[in-house]
Every structure is written in structure tokens, then in C-alpha cells.
Amino acid sequence: MSRWFNTAGPCKADKNYMLAPTTRLPDLEQIIEQESYFVIHAPRQTGKTTAMLALAKQLTESGRYTAVMVSVEVGSAFNNNLDAAELAILGTWRPILY
């Protein structure tokens, strides 16, 4: 199957036309080495998830880190109930942890 332009969800280099996802974030490795925090903030459909998945893979493959990506998006359904949002977010992790 030929590649195509993806407009929904994370891109995959073998299936979608895309730029290298981590080249737009050149200072992240230094920030991570310094054990500092960072925030990726950008409009919808600009490659945030694709970049974070690529970064997690790159860090894990380096052998120096085990990267885990957590999405709290499932909690947005409970924006007026923090307890329910927390339970929903943790509920996505429970099957992985046990």
C-alpha cells in the first residue's frame, strides 16, 4: 500500500508522509539530560503525539532510559469531577501494571 497524508492520530513513517518528528524539538535531549521539565504546547493536528512517541522510542532505544508516555485525555470527559477523572486516567494504567 502506498503512503498517504494522515490527518487523524499519530503518524507512522512507513505509512504516512511526514517530516522527522523530533527535528523540530532540537533541545529536548539536553533538557532531559538536565532532568528538567518541558511542555509541548501546540494546536491540534500539528504532530505533538507523533513527536512524543518518536522521542519515547529514541530514548528507550538509547539504553539509558525507559520512556513511558501517559495521556490524560481520557480524564477530559470528567472535567467537573476530578475524582472521576483521576479514576479514569488510572484505569487506563491498571491493566498495564498488573
C-alpha positions, -999 to +999 in steps of 0.1 A: +000+000+000+013+034-008+018+061+018-007+089+024-011+122+043-025+114+077-048+140+093-061+120+123-040+105+150-002+098+153+017+094+120+038+063+112+068+068+089+062+036+070+025+045+062+023+083+062+042+112+045+058+131+074+089+150+085+112+136+111+092+142+143+120+151+167+140+175+145+116+203+154+125+198+191+163+200+190+169+210+226+149+182+242+178+158+247+197+185+267+166+193+287+161+156+296+198+152+304+194+181+329+164+164+344+143+194+336+106+197+328+092+206+295+058+212+279+048+206+243+020+230+235+007+235+200-026+234+181-044+203+172-030+180+144+005+195+145+024+164+154+026+165+192+017+129+198+038+117+169+068+136+182+064+123+218+060+087+206+092+091+185+110+107+214+100+078+237+112+053+212+145+072+207+151+075+245+143+038+251+165+026+223+194+046+237+195+022+266+199+050+291+162+055+297+129+037+298+104+061+284+067+059+292+041+081+276+010+089+295-021+105+281-046+120+304-071+127+276-095+101+290-100+123+320-113+152+299-148+136+299-149+143+337-138+179+337-162+188+365-153+158+387-116+155+395-121+122+414-138+105+384-111+120+360-083+105+382-100+071+383-104+071+345-068+080+340-055+054+365-079+029+350-060+030+317-028+021+336-041-007+358-041-034+330-005-025+322+007-025+358-008-058+369 
